[in-house]
C-alpha cells in the first residue's frame, strides 16, 4: 500500500490517479478537511479564499482537470491593477504586470521607466544574471526597479532578493519582450500573458475544487492525521501521528511541506539541508462590508498589487470572483520584520487604515467584520541553494521508497495547473518503479 502524505491539491491529484489504476493507497491529511491552501473560508454570507483563485493554463489538458470536475464555474476576463503612488499623493491605477502598464504612469515616471529599460537592454543585453536582485537592477533598469519591482518583491519575499535564484524569473515572471515594454509606454499592453487573460472560478469558491477531486475516493482519506514520525518498518514505513493509530505503508508519496517531512524522518544528513528550503508565511486579513456598502476604488478588479507603504502586497476582491457574494476583500501580508510579532488585531487595524488611506474604504463604520488568519508554507522560495539541496534529498529518499510531489512536497513554486501536471508526471514516470521496489 502507498501512503500519500498531505491532502492538498497535489496529494488529491495523486490519489485520484491511484484510484483510477486500482493501486491500494491511503491519504493522510492533518486538517479536518482536505484542500491544503486551496480552501474557502465562510462567515455568514461572506466567503473568501486562502489560496488560488484563478484557474487557467496554456495547456488544454491541464484545463481539463478543472472543467471535467462536476462544478459550475464563472468565466472571467482578467482585471488586475497596481496601486501606484504618483506626485502630489495621487493614486494611479496601473496595468499589471507593471511593464505592461507603463502607459498608465504619470509622465515623469513613465519616462524614467522607459529610458531606464532601454539603457539596461543596450548595456546589459540578454546577459547572465546572478540572482533576482541583479536581474531587476541590471535587466529592467532604474525606473521599473525603483517604482515597482524592487519594493514589491522586497515586500513579498521572506528572503533577501540577492538570495533568490533566476528560477523565479524563468518559471513565474516570464519577462516581456523588449519591444513590447517600449510599446507599452505609449499604448495599453496585454493583460499579463495571453493565456492568463481569461480564467474560470468555481461559483461556490475555490475550495470546491479539492472537494470535487476527493469525492471519488473518500474511503481512502484519513483526516486529522498530523504526521509526527516516519520510522522504517520491514521493507516499508510506519507513519506515526501526533495521536491515534499509526499507518503501515510499503511506500510513501509526500506532498506535505518538505521541511516537515525532513523533520519527521529524523535523518541528520537531511536535517543539515533543511535550512535551504526557505518559505513565506502569510497573514490573510478578510474584510467584509455591510449590505449596501461598496469599496470606492478598483471596482471591477479581481486583484490589486501594492509596492508602496501599505502593509499588504496584494488585495483580492472576492466579490469580483463570484458575483453573488457580499462585498469582501482579502489582504495578503508576508510575515516578516515588524509583522512577525504583530497581533492579529493590530494587522486588522493596519489593513483598515491602509485601504482607507488609498480611498478604497470611506468609513470604517461600513465594515461588517474583519479577521486575520496566519498560514505557514504559503510560498516555497527558489533560493540559490535550492536545486542542489533538493537533488541531494531526492537522491537519499529514492532508495527508501519515498517520492516527493507537488508545490510544497517537492518545493516547486507552481501554479495550480502545474500541481496537477506534476502529479501526472509522477504517475507516468515514477509509479511503476515505486510499486516494483516496494
C-alpha positions as CSV (number, residue, x, y, z in Angstrom):
1,X,0.0,0.0,0.0
2,X,1.1,3.6,-0.7
3,X,0.7,6.3,1.8
4,X,0.1,9.8,0.5
5,X,1.1,12.4,3.0
6,X,-1.0,15.6,2.6
7,X,-4.4,16.3,1.3
8,X,-3.8,19.4,-0.7
9,X,-4.2,19.6,-4.5
10,X,-1.1,17.5,-5.2
11,X,-2.0,14.7,-2.8
12,X,-5.5,14.6,-4.1
13,X,-4.4,14.5,-7.7
14,X,-2.1,11.6,-7.0
15,X,-4.9,9.9,-5.1
16,X,-7.3,10.3,-7.9
17,X,-4.9,8.7,-10.4
18,X,-4.1,5.8,-8.0
19,X,-7.8,5.1,-7.6
20,X,-8.2,5.0,-11.3
21,X,-5.4,2.5,-11.6
22,X,-6.6,0.3,-8.8
23,X,-3.5,0.8,-6.7
24,X,-4.1,0.5,-2.9
25,X,-3.4,3.7,-1.0
26,X,-4.4,5.8,1.9
27,X,-4.2,9.6,2.0
28,X,-3.3,11.2,5.4
29,X,-4.3,14.9,6.0
30,X,-3.6,16.8,9.2
31,X,-6.6,19.1,9.0
32,X,-10.3,18.1,9.5
33,X,-10.9,18.5,5.7
34,X,-8.8,18.2,2.5
35,X,-7.7,21.1,0.4
36,X,-4.5,22.4,1.9
37,X,-4.1,26.1,0.9
38,X,-7.0,25.7,-1.7
39,X,-9.6,26.4,0.9
40,X,-12.6,28.7,1.1
41,X,-13.4,30.2,4.5
42,X,-17.0,31.2,5.3
43,X,-18.7,33.5,7.8
44,X,-22.4,34.2,7.5
45,X,-23.0,35.2,3.9
46,X,-19.3,36.0,3.3
47,X,-16.7,33.7,1.8
48,X,-13.1,34.2,0.9
49,X,-10.2,32.0,-0.3
50,X,-6.8,31.4,1.3
51,X,-5.0,30.2,-1.8
52,X,-5.6,30.0,-5.5
53,X,-8.5,32.0,-7.0
54,X,-8.0,31.9,-10.8
55,X,-7.9,28.6,-12.7
56,X,-6.2,28.9,-16.1
57,X,-3.5,27.2,-18.2
58,X,-1.9,27.4,-21.6
59,X,-2.1,23.6,-21.6
60,X,-5.6,22.4,-22.8
61,X,-5.1,19.1,-21.0
62,X,-4.4,20.9,-17.7
63,X,-7.6,22.9,-18.1
64,X,-9.5,19.7,-18.5
65,X,-8.6,18.9,-14.9
66,X,-10.9,21.7,-13.8
67,X,-13.6,21.6,-16.5
68,X,-14.2,17.9,-16.1
69,X,-15.0,18.3,-12.4
70,X,-18.7,18.4,-11.5
71,X,-18.6,22.1,-10.7
72,X,-20.2,25.2,-12.0
73,X,-17.8,27.9,-12.9
74,X,-17.9,31.7,-13.5
75,X,-15.8,32.7,-16.6
76,X,-13.9,35.9,-16.1
77,X,-11.8,38.3,-18.1
78,X,-8.8,39.0,-16.0
79,X,-8.8,42.5,-14.5
80,X,-5.7,43.2,-12.4
81,X,-4.2,46.6,-11.4
82,X,-1.3,48.0,-9.5
83,X,-1.8,50.8,-7.0
84,X,0.9,53.4,-7.9
85,X,1.7,56.5,-5.8
86,X,2.3,59.4,-8.0
87,X,3.3,63.1,-7.5
88,X,1.1,65.0,-5.1
89,X,-0.1,61.8,-3.3
90,X,-2.3,60.9,-6.3
91,X,-3.2,57.3,-6.8
92,X,-2.7,55.8,-10.3
93,X,-4.3,52.5,-11.3
94,X,-1.6,50.9,-13.4
95,X,-2.0,47.8,-15.6
96,X,-0.5,44.5,-14.4
97,X,2.2,43.3,-14.9
98,X,4.0,46.6,-14.3
99,X,5.9,46.5,-17.6
100,X,2.6,46.1,-19.4
101,X,1.0,49.1,-17.8
102,X,3.7,51.8,-18.2
103,X,1.3,54.0,-20.2
104,X,-0.8,54.4,-17.1
105,X,2.0,56.1,-15.1
106,X,2.4,59.8,-14.6
107,X,4.6,61.3,-17.4
108,X,7.9,61.6,-15.4
109,X,7.7,58.1,-14.0
110,X,6.8,56.7,-17.4
111,X,9.8,58.4,-19.0
112,X,12.1,57.1,-16.3
113,X,10.9,53.5,-16.7
114,X,11.1,53.5,-20.5
115,X,14.6,55.2,-20.6
116,X,15.9,53.0,-17.8
117,X,14.7,49.9,-19.6
118,X,16.2,51.0,-22.9
119,X,19.6,51.7,-21.2
120,X,19.6,48.4,-19.4
121,X,18.8,46.5,-22.6
122,X,21.5,48.3,-24.5
123,X,24.3,48.0,-21.9
124,X,23.4,44.5,-20.5
125,X,21.6,42.8,-23.3
126,X,20.3,39.3,-22.5
127,X,23.4,38.7,-20.3
128,X,23.8,36.3,-17.3
129,X,22.1,37.4,-14.1
130,X,23.3,36.2,-10.8
131,X,20.0,36.4,-8.8
132,X,16.7,38.2,-8.7
133,X,18.1,41.4,-7.3
134,X,20.7,41.6,-10.1
135,X,18.1,40.9,-12.8
136,X,15.8,43.6,-11.5
137,X,18.6,46.2,-11.2
138,X,20.6,45.5,-14.3
139,X,18.0,43.9,-16.6
140,X,15.0,46.1,-16.1
141,X,16.5,49.5,-15.4
142,X,16.2,52.1,-12.8
143,X,12.6,53.2,-13.2
144,X,10.9,49.8,-13.3
145,X,13.2,48.7,-10.4
146,X,12.5,51.8,-8.3
147,X,8.8,52.2,-8.8
148,X,7.7,48.6,-8.6
149,X,9.9,45.5,-8.9
150,X,12.3,46.2,-6.0
151,X,9.8,47.4,-3.4
152,X,7.2,44.9,-4.4
153,X,9.5,41.9,-4.3
154,X,11.0,43.2,-1.1
155,X,7.6,43.2,0.5
156,X,6.5,39.7,-0.7
157,X,9.6,37.6,-0.2
158,X,10.8,36.5,3.2
159,X,14.4,36.3,1.9
160,X,16.8,39.0,0.5
161,X,16.4,39.3,-3.2
162,X,20.1,38.6,-3.7
163,X,19.5,35.1,-2.4
164,X,16.6,34.3,-4.8
165,X,17.6,32.5,-7.9
166,X,16.8,33.2,-11.5
167,X,14.4,30.2,-11.5
168,X,11.8,32.6,-10.2
169,X,12.1,34.8,-13.3
170,X,12.1,31.9,-15.8
171,X,9.3,29.9,-14.2
172,X,7.0,32.6,-12.8
173,X,7.7,36.1,-14.1
174,X,8.1,35.3,-17.8
175,X,9.6,38.7,-18.8
176,X,8.0,40.7,-21.5
177,X,9.9,41.1,-24.8
178,X,11.9,44.4,-25.1
179,X,9.9,45.8,-28.0
180,X,6.7,45.2,-26.1
181,X,7.9,47.1,-23.0
182,X,8.7,50.2,-25.2
183,X,5.3,49.8,-26.9
184,X,3.6,49.7,-23.5
185,X,5.0,53.1,-22.6
186,X,2.7,54.6,-25.2
187,X,-0.3,52.3,-25.5
188,X,-2.0,49.7,-23.3
189,X,-0.4,46.4,-23.1
190,X,-1.9,42.9,-22.9
191,X,-3.5,41.6,-19.7
192,X,-0.5,39.7,-18.5
193,X,0.4,36.8,-20.7
194,X,-2.2,35.8,-23.4
195,X,-3.1,32.6,-21.7
196,X,-3.8,34.5,-18.4
197,X,-6.3,36.9,-20.0
198,X,-9.3,34.7,-19.1
199,X,-9.9,32.3,-16.3
200,X,-12.6,30.2,-14.6
201,X,-13.6,30.3,-10.9
202,X,-15.9,27.9,-9.1
203,X,-19.3,29.6,-8.3
204,X,-19.1,28.3,-4.7
205,X,-15.5,29.1,-4.1
206,X,-12.0,27.7,-4.9
207,X,-12.4,25.2,-2.0
208,X,-14.9,23.3,-4.1
209,X,-12.1,22.1,-6.4
210,X,-10.3,19.8,-3.9
211,X,-13.7,18.6,-2.5
212,X,-14.7,17.6,-6.0
213,X,-11.4,15.8,-6.7
214,X,-11.7,13.9,-3.4
215,X,-15.3,12.8,-3.9
216,X,-14.4,9.6,-5.8
217,X,-12.1,8.2,-3.1
218,X,-13.3,9.5,0.3
219,X,-12.9,6.0,1.8
220,X,-9.2,6.3,1.2
221,X,-8.8,9.5,3.1
222,X,-8.0,9.9,6.8
223,X,-8.2,13.4,8.2
224,X,-6.9,14.7,11.5
225,X,-3.7,12.8,10.9
226,X,-0.7,15.0,11.9
227,X,2.5,13.2,10.8
228,X,4.9,13.1,13.7
229,X,7.4,10.5,12.7
230,X,8.3,8.2,9.8
231,X,10.0,5.0,11.1
232,X,11.5,2.2,8.9
233,X,9.4,-0.9,9.3
234,X,10.4,-4.1,7.4
235,X,10.6,-3.1,3.7
236,X,8.3,-0.1,4.3
237,X,7.4,2.7,6.7
238,X,5.4,3.1,9.9
239,X,3.8,6.5,9.9
240,X,3.1,7.7,13.4
241,X,0.6,10.6,14.1
242,X,0.6,13.0,16.9
243,X,-2.3,11.0,18.3
244,X,-4.2,7.9,17.2
245,X,-3.2,4.7,15.4
246,X,-0.1,4.6,13.1
247,X,-0.3,3.6,9.5
248,X,1.9,0.9,7.8
249,X,2.8,1.5,4.2
250,X,5.1,-0.1,1.6
251,X,6.0,3.2,0.0
252,X,5.3,6.9,0.6
253,X,4.4,9.8,-1.7
254,X,4.9,13.0,0.3
255,X,3.2,16.3,-0.7
256,X,3.5,17.8,2.8
257,X,6.0,20.7,3.1
258,X,9.4,19.3,2.6
259,X,10.9,20.8,5.9
260,X,8.1,18.9,7.8
261,X,9.0,15.6,6.1
262,X,12.7,16.1,6.8
263,X,11.8,16.7,10.5
264,X,9.6,13.6,10.6
265,X,12.3,11.4,9.2
266,X,14.9,12.5,11.8
267,X,17.8,11.9,9.4
268,X,20.8,14.1,10.4
269,X,22.1,14.2,6.8
270,X,18.7,15.6,5.6
271,X,18.3,17.8,8.6
272,X,21.5,19.6,7.6
273,X,19.8,20.6,4.3
274,X,16.6,21.8,5.9
275,X,17.7,25.4,6.0
276,X,17.9,25.6,2.2
277,X,14.1,25.3,1.9
278,X,13.1,28.9,2.5
279,X,9.4,29.9,2.6
280,X,6.9,32.6,3.3
281,X,4.2,32.6,6.0
282,X,1.2,34.7,5.0
283,X,-1.4,36.6,7.0
284,X,-4.7,36.7,5.3
285,X,-6.9,39.5,6.5
286,X,-10.5,39.3,5.4
287,X,-12.7,42.4,5.4
288,X,-16.4,42.3,4.7
289,X,-18.7,45.3,4.2
290,X,-22.3,45.8,5.4
291,X,-25.1,45.4,2.9
292,X,-25.4,48.3,0.5
293,X,-21.8,49.5,1.1
294,X,-19.0,49.2,-1.5
295,X,-15.3,49.7,-1.9
296,X,-14.6,53.1,-3.5
297,X,-11.7,52.2,-5.8
298,X,-10.6,49.4,-8.1
299,X,-14.2,48.5,-8.6
300,X,-14.0,45.7,-11.2
301,X,-10.6,44.3,-10.3
302,X,-10.0,40.8,-9.0
303,X,-6.6,41.6,-7.7
304,X,-4.7,44.8,-6.8
305,X,-0.9,44.8,-6.2
306,X,1.0,47.2,-3.9
307,X,4.6,48.2,-3.9
308,X,4.0,51.3,-1.7
309,X,3.8,51.9,2.1
310,X,0.7,49.7,2.6
311,X,1.2,46.8,4.9
312,X,-0.2,44.3,2.3
313,X,1.3,43.4,-1.0
314,X,-2.0,42.3,-2.6
315,X,-5.7,42.7,-2.2
316,X,-8.1,40.0,-3.6
317,X,-11.6,41.4,-4.2
318,X,-13.6,38.3,-3.6
319,X,-17.0,39.6,-4.8
320,X,-15.4,40.1,-8.3
321,X,-14.8,36.3,-8.5
322,X,-18.3,35.2,-7.7
323,X,-20.8,38.0,-8.3
324,X,-23.4,36.7,-5.8
325,X,-21.0,37.3,-2.9
326,X,-21.3,40.3,-0.5
327,X,-18.6,42.9,-0.8
328,X,-15.4,41.5,0.7
329,X,-11.6,41.5,0.2
330,X,-8.6,39.7,1.4
331,X,-5.4,41.5,2.2
332,X,-2.2,39.3,2.0
333,X,0.8,40.2,4.2
334,X,4.1,38.3,4.4
335,X,5.0,37.5,8.0
336,X,8.5,39.1,8.5
337,X,10.1,42.1,10.1
338,X,7.7,44.0,12.2
339,X,4.8,41.8,11.0
340,X,6.5,38.8,12.7
341,X,5.4,40.0,16.2
342,X,2.2,41.8,15.2
343,X,-1.0,40.6,16.8
344,X,-4.0,39.7,14.6
345,X,-5.9,42.8,15.9
346,X,-3.0,45.1,15.0
347,X,-2.9,43.7,11.5
348,X,-6.6,44.2,11.0
349,X,-6.3,47.8,12.2
350,X,-3.3,48.3,9.8
351,X,-5.3,46.9,6.8
352,X,-8.3,49.1,7.6
353,X,-6.1,52.1,7.9
354,X,-4.3,51.4,4.6
355,X,-7.4,50.7,2.5
356,X,-8.9,53.9,3.9
357,X,-5.7,55.9,3.1
358,X,-5.9,54.9,-0.6
359,X,-9.5,55.8,-0.8
360,X,-11.0,52.3,-1.1
361,X,-12.8,52.5,2.3
362,X,-14.6,55.7,3.1
363,X,-15.7,54.9,6.6
364,X,-14.8,52.1,8.9
365,X,-18.4,52.0,10.0
366,X,-19.1,50.4,6.7
367,X,-17.2,47.3,7.8
368,X,-19.3,44.3,8.9
369,X,-16.4,42.1,10.0
370,X,-12.6,41.8,9.7
371,X,-10.4,38.9,10.8
372,X,-6.8,37.7,10.4
373,X,-5.5,34.2,9.8
374,X,-1.9,33.1,9.5
375,X,-0.9,30.3,7.1
376,X,2.5,28.6,7.0
377,X,4.4,27.4,3.9
378,X,2.4,29.6,1.5
379,X,5.2,30.2,-1.0
380,X,8.3,28.0,-1.4
381,X,11.1,30.3,-2.3
382,X,13.6,29.4,-5.1
383,X,16.7,30.2,-3.2
384,X,20.2,30.0,-4.7
385,X,21.0,26.7,-3.0
386,X,17.6,25.0,-3.6
387,X,18.4,22.9,-6.7
388,X,21.4,21.3,-5.2
389,X,19.8,20.7,-1.9
390,X,16.6,19.2,-3.5
391,X,18.7,16.8,-5.6
392,X,20.5,15.6,-2.5
393,X,17.3,15.0,-0.7
394,X,15.7,13.1,-3.6
395,X,18.8,11.0,-4.1
396,X,18.7,9.9,-0.4
397,X,15.0,9.2,-0.4
398,X,14.7,7.3,-3.6
399,X,16.2,4.0,-2.3
400,X,13.9,4.4,0.8
401,X,10.8,4.3,-1.4
402,X,9.8,7.9,-0.7
403,X,8.9,10.2,-3.5
404,X,8.3,14.0,-3.5
405,X,5.4,15.5,-5.4
406,X,3.8,19.0,-5.6
407,X,4.4,22.6,-4.8
408,X,5.2,22.1,-1.1
409,X,6.2,18.4,-1.4
410,X,8.9,19.0,-3.9
411,X,9.4,22.7,-3.2
412,X,8.4,23.9,-6.6
413,X,6.7,27.3,-6.9
414,X,3.9,26.1,-9.2
415,X,0.5,27.4,-10.3
416,X,-2.5,25.2,-9.8
417,X,-2.3,23.7,-13.2
418,X,1.3,22.8,-12.7
419,X,0.4,20.9,-9.5
420,X,-1.9,18.6,-11.5
421,X,0.7,18.2,-14.2
422,X,3.4,17.2,-11.8
423,X,1.1,14.6,-10.2
424,X,0.5,13.1,-13.7
425,X,4.3,13.2,-14.3
426,X,4.8,11.1,-11.2
427,X,2.1,8.5,-12.1
428,X,3.6,8.2,-15.6
429,X,7.3,8.2,-14.8
430,X,7.7,7.1,-11.2
431,X,4.8,5.0,-10.0
432,X,5.8,1.7,-11.6
433,X,9.3,1.8,-10.1
434,X,7.9,2.7,-6.7
435,X,5.5,-0.2,-6.7
436,X,8.1,-2.6,-8.1
437,X,10.6,-1.8,-5.4
438,X,8.0,-1.7,-2.5
